[in-house]
Amino acid sequence: MGEVKTLGQFIIEKQADFPYAKGELSRLLRDIGIAAKMVNREVNKAGLMDILGQAGSTNIQGESQQKLDIFANEQFIKALTSGGECCIVASEENEEIITINAPVAQNAKYIVAIDPLDGSSNIDVNVAVGSIFSIYRKIDINAPATITDVCQPGTQQVAAGYIVYGSSTMLVYTTGKGVNGFTLDPSIGESCLSHPNMTVPADGQIYSVNEGNYVHFPKGVKQYIKYCQVEDSSTNRPYTSRYIGSMVADLHRNLIKGGIFIYPVTANAPKGKLRLVYECNPMAFIIEQAGGKATDGFNRIMEIEVTELHQRSPIFIGSKNMVEMAERFMRDAGVLSFADAEPLLSAG
């Protein structure tokens, strides 16, 4: 057996690679890891406790909140508030940013955006769910933090990651120096390095999209799906369709095996559905660091201007060659951006 390296040990060893190596980012990542363990514990015993099902409330997106959604949100906010490294938390579950005014955070320099429990509609049926986080540095460390610090473009992220709660629990993260994955060992309560230097294959044979919405997709997406289904031995087609309904779970699989995840605009969501700040930007950072690509079908996700806290965006993300092929179908459909795509949403 090789040397077992825990998440904490790895973070300390790599601290010199961080843009601002003073220990705060290291502690912040450890705080997130601790919160993830708390959420994992509840996810794993959800069937034994009265925490399954809907909580009877909705989040800012107008979506029904699951009980574990609320628990996960509380755990991450609690960990980030008490650690002292974070001055703002922005959560998909909260309408406004949470400014941390506690004395411990007086000199905090980091902003964290979180999707506490991605794919929560899968909770009641025991299917993999996850958490996503994104970390930014305050624009002006001498000025009070504001919503402007949260609405930075994805290119300004200093770290991002996700936790997938599945047959095993894994934390995958990047600080701009590659991607590494850590699997939780329940026997010692530690996440151990299991997937060093993760890379997404340039090509894959999996496409992940909710084909139940096919009739509402833009023409270019419809034509790309048809391309995936055509038999062609030279390109290893037809591809396999795999869609879990949790971005974390779908992208985790495609990161390891190769594939493309698509959540396009639809007739009912002309701006897309997934959140740029909480889902698209952090996942784009991770996939790009692993050698993949992430766009809205036309433009790099991480270069999109962030104008709203809960801004939505379409996304094409995964293996580089597959994303570029999908982009080609979008361009060939006769549009140059999603602003021009709405008249074609029901075409083709």
C-alpha positions in Angstrom: 0.0 0.0 0.0 1.1 3.5 -0.8 1.2 6.4 1.6 -2.1 7.6 2.8 -2.4 11.4 2.5 -5.4 13.2 4.1 -7.1 16.3 2.8 -5.6 18.4 5.6 -2.1 17.2 5.0 -2.4 17.8 1.3 -3.8 21.3 1.7 -0.9 22.2 4.1 1.7 20.7 1.6 0.2 22.7 -1.3 -0.2 25.9 0.6 2.8 27.5 -1.1 0.9 27.1 -4.5 -2.0 29.3 -3.3 -2.1 32.8 -4.7 -1.8 34.3 -1.2 0.0 31.8 1.0 -0.8 33.0 4.5 -2.8 30.1 5.7 -6.3 31.6 5.4 -7.3 29.7 2.3 -5.9 26.5 3.7 -8.1 26.9 6.8 -11.1 27.9 4.7 -10.8 24.7 2.6 -10.6 22.7 5.8 -13.7 24.4 7.1 -15.6 23.4 4.0 -14.3 19.9 4.3 -15.7 19.7 7.9 -19.1 21.0 6.8 -19.2 18.4 4.0 -18.6 15.7 6.6 -21.6 16.9 8.6 -23.8 16.9 5.5 -22.5 13.5 4.5 -23.5 12.1 7.9 -27.1 13.3 7.5 -27.3 12.2 3.9 -26.2 8.7 4.8 -28.8 8.3 7.6 -31.6 10.2 5.9 -33.7 7.1 5.6 -33.5 6.5 9.3 -34.6 9.9 10.4 -37.4 12.4 9.8 -35.4 14.5 7.5 -36.5 13.2 4.2 -38.9 15.0 2.0 -39.9 18.6 1.4 -39.6 21.2 4.2 -42.7 23.1 3.1 -40.9 26.2 2.0 -39.3 27.5 -1.2 -35.9 29.1 -1.9 -35.2 32.3 -3.8 -35.5 30.4 -7.1 -39.1 29.5 -6.3 -38.1 25.8 -6.0 -39.4 23.6 -3.2 -36.8 23.1 -0.5 -36.0 19.6 0.8 -35.3 19.3 4.5 -31.7 18.2 3.8 -31.3 21.4 1.6 -31.9 23.5 4.7 -29.7 21.4 6.9 -26.8 21.5 4.4 -27.2 25.3 4.0 -27.1 25.8 7.7 -24.0 23.6 8.1 -21.9 25.4 5.4 -23.0 28.8 6.7 -22.1 27.9 10.3 -18.7 26.5 9.3 -17.9 29.5 7.1 -19.1 32.0 9.6 -17.1 30.6 12.6 -13.9 30.0 10.7 -12.8 33.6 10.5 -11.5 33.5 6.9 -14.7 34.4 5.1 -16.3 37.8 5.0 -19.3 37.0 2.8 -21.3 33.8 2.1 -23.6 33.7 -0.9 -25.9 30.7 -1.0 -28.2 29.5 -3.7 -30.8 29.0 -0.9 -30.7 32.6 0.3 -32.0 35.7 -1.5 -29.3 38.0 -0.2 -25.6 37.7 0.6 -24.7 36.9 4.2 -22.2 39.4 5.5 -20.1 38.1 8.4 -19.6 40.8 11.0 -18.3 38.7 13.8 -15.0 39.8 15.4 -13.3 36.6 14.2 -13.9 37.7 10.6 -12.7 41.3 11.0 -9.7 40.8 8.7 -11.3 38.1 6.4 -10.4 38.3 2.8 -12.4 35.6 1.1 -15.9 35.3 -0.3 -17.6 31.9 -0.7 -20.5 31.0 -3.0 -22.2 27.7 -2.3 -24.8 25.4 -3.7 -25.3 23.5 -0.4 -27.1 20.5 -1.9 -27.2 20.0 -5.7 -29.7 17.6 -7.1 -31.8 17.5 -3.9 -34.8 16.1 -5.8 -32.9 12.8 -5.8 -32.7 12.6 -2.0 -35.9 10.6 -1.5 -34.9 7.9 -3.9 -31.3 7.4 -2.6 -29.5 8.8 -5.7 -26.3 10.7 -5.6 -26.4 14.4 -4.7 -23.6 16.9 -4.1 -22.4 20.3 -2.9 -20.6 22.9 -4.9 -18.4 25.8 -3.7 -16.5 28.7 -5.2 -14.0 31.0 -3.5 -13.0 34.5 -4.5 -10.7 37.0 -2.9 -12.1 40.4 -1.8 -11.5 43.0 -4.5 -10.3 45.6 -2.1 -9.0 44.0 1.1 -9.1 47.4 2.8 -12.7 48.1 2.0 -15.9 46.5 3.4 -17.1 43.5 1.3 -20.2 44.0 -0.8 -22.2 42.1 -3.4 -19.7 43.4 -6.0 -17.1 41.0 -4.5 -19.5 38.1 -5.1 -20.3 39.1 -8.7 -16.8 38.7 -10.0 -16.2 36.8 -13.3 -15.3 33.2 -12.9 -11.8 33.9 -14.0 -11.2 35.5 -10.6 -11.9 32.3 -8.6 -9.0 31.3 -6.4 -10.5 27.9 -5.6 -13.6 25.8 -6.4 -14.7 22.3 -5.7 -17.6 19.9 -5.2 -18.5 17.1 -2.9 -20.4 14.1 -4.3 -22.4 12.0 -1.8 -22.7 8.6 -3.5 -21.6 5.1 -3.0 -18.5 6.8 -1.5 -18.2 10.5 -0.6 -15.6 12.4 -2.5 -14.4 16.0 -2.3 -12.8 17.3 -5.6 -11.2 20.7 -5.7 -8.8 23.0 -7.5 -6.8 26.1 -6.6 -5.7 26.7 -10.2 -2.9 24.1 -10.0 -4.7 21.0 -11.3 -7.6 19.0 -9.8 -7.4 16.4 -7.0 -10.0 14.2 -5.5 -10.3 12.9 -1.9 -12.5 10.0 -0.8 -13.9 9.9 2.8 -12.8 6.9 4.8 -15.6 6.5 7.4 -13.4 4.3 9.6 -11.0 7.2 10.4 -13.3 10.1 9.6 -10.8 11.6 7.1 -10.8 12.3 3.4 -7.8 10.7 1.7 -6.2 11.5 -1.6 -7.6 8.9 -4.0 -7.6 10.7 -7.4 -4.4 12.8 -7.8 -4.1 15.1 -10.8 -7.5 14.3 -12.3 -7.8 14.9 -16.1 -10.9 14.7 -18.2 -10.3 12.7 -21.5 -10.4 14.9 -24.6 -13.0 12.6 -26.1 -15.8 10.5 -24.5 -18.8 8.4 -25.2 -21.3 9.8 -22.8 -23.7 12.7 -23.3 -25.7 13.9 -20.3 -28.8 16.0 -21.1 -32.4 15.9 -20.0 -33.9 14.5 -23.2 -37.4 14.8 -21.7 -37.1 18.5 -22.7 -36.0 17.7 -26.3 -38.9 19.5 -28.0 -38.0 22.7 -26.1 -34.3 22.7 -27.1 -32.6 25.0 -29.6 -32.1 23.5 -33.1 -28.4 23.2 -32.6 -28.8 21.1 -29.4 -31.4 18.8 -31.1 -29.0 18.2 -34.0 -26.1 17.5 -31.7 -28.2 14.9 -29.8 -29.0 13.3 -33.2 -25.3 13.3 -34.0 -24.6 11.4 -30.7 -27.1 8.8 -31.6 -25.9 8.0 -35.1 -24.0 4.8 -35.6 -20.4 5.5 -36.8 -17.6 3.2 -35.8 -14.9 5.7 -36.7 -16.1 8.0 -33.9 -17.3 5.3 -31.5 -20.9 6.4 -32.0 -23.6 6.0 -30.9 -22.7 7.5 -27.6 -24.3 6.4 -24.3 -26.9 8.7 -22.8 -26.5 9.1 -19.0 -28.4 11.7 -17.0 -28.8 11.5 -13.2 -30.4 14.9 -12.6 -27.6 16.1 -10.3 -24.9 18.3 -12.0 -22.3 17.1 -9.5 -23.0 13.4 -10.1 -23.2 13.8 -13.9 -20.1 15.9 -14.2 -18.1 13.7 -11.7 -18.8 10.7 -13.9 -17.9 12.5 -17.0 -14.7 14.0 -15.5 -13.5 10.5 -14.8 -14.8 8.7 -17.9 -15.1 11.5 -20.5 -18.3 13.0 -21.7 -20.3 16.1 -22.1 -23.0 17.6 -19.9 -25.5 20.0 -21.5 -28.1 22.2 -19.8 -29.2 24.5 -22.7 -31.7 27.3 -22.9 -35.2 26.1 -23.4 -38.5 27.6 -24.4 -39.4 27.8 -20.7 -35.9 29.0 -19.6 -34.6 31.3 -22.3 -31.7 32.4 -20.2 -30.8 28.9 -19.0 -31.6 27.3 -15.7 -28.4 26.6 -13.8 -26.9 29.4 -11.7 -23.7 31.1 -13.0 -22.3 31.9 -9.6 -23.1 28.8 -7.7 -22.9 26.0 -10.3 -21.5 27.0 -13.7 -18.5 29.0 -12.8 -17.1 26.6 -10.1 -17.7 23.6 -12.3 -16.1 25.3 -15.3 -13.0 26.2 -13.2 -12.6 22.5 -12.2 -13.2 21.1 -15.7 -10.9 23.6 -17.3 -8.2 22.8 -14.8 -8.7 19.1 -15.6 -8.1 19.8 -19.3 -11.8 20.1 -20.4 -13.9 23.0 -21.7 -17.0 24.9 -20.5 -19.0 27.3 -22.6 -22.6 28.6 -22.9 -22.5 27.1 -26.4 -20.7 30.1 -27.8 -18.6 31.8 -25.1 -16.3 30.7 -22.3 -18.4 30.3 -19.1 -15.8 31.9 -16.8 -15.6 35.1 -19.0 -19.4 35.8 -18.8 -20.2 39.1 -17.0 -21.9 38.5 -13.7 -24.7 41.1 -13.3 -27.0 39.3 -10.8 -26.4 37.2 -7.7 -28.7 34.5 -8.9 -28.0 34.9 -12.6 -28.7 31.8 -14.8 -26.8 30.5 -17.8 -26.9 27.6 -20.2 -23.8 25.4 -20.1 -21.9 22.9 -22.3 -19.2 21.3 -20.3 -16.9 18.3 -20.3 -14.5 16.7 -22.7 -12.9 19.4 -24.9 -13.5 17.8 -28.3 -17.1 16.9 -27.4 -17.9 20.5 -26.3 -16.3 21.9 -29.4 -18.4 19.6 -31.6 -21.6 20.8 -29.8 -20.5 24.4 -30.3 -20.1 23.7 -34.0 -23.7 22.5 -34.2 -24.9 25.6 -32.4 -23.0 27.8 -34.9 -24.3 25.8 -37.8 -27.8 26.4 -36.6 -27.4 30.0 -37.7 -27.1 31.9 -34.4 -24.0 33.6 -32.9 -25.2 33.9 -29.3 -28.1 32.8 -27.0 -29.5 36.3 -27.3 -30.3 35.4 -30.9 -31.5 31.8 -30.2 -35.0 32.4 -28.7 -36.8 32.5 -32.1 -35.2 29.1 -32.9 -36.0 27.3 -29.6 -38.9 25.3 -31.1 -37.3 24.9 -34.5 -35.7 21.8 -36.0 
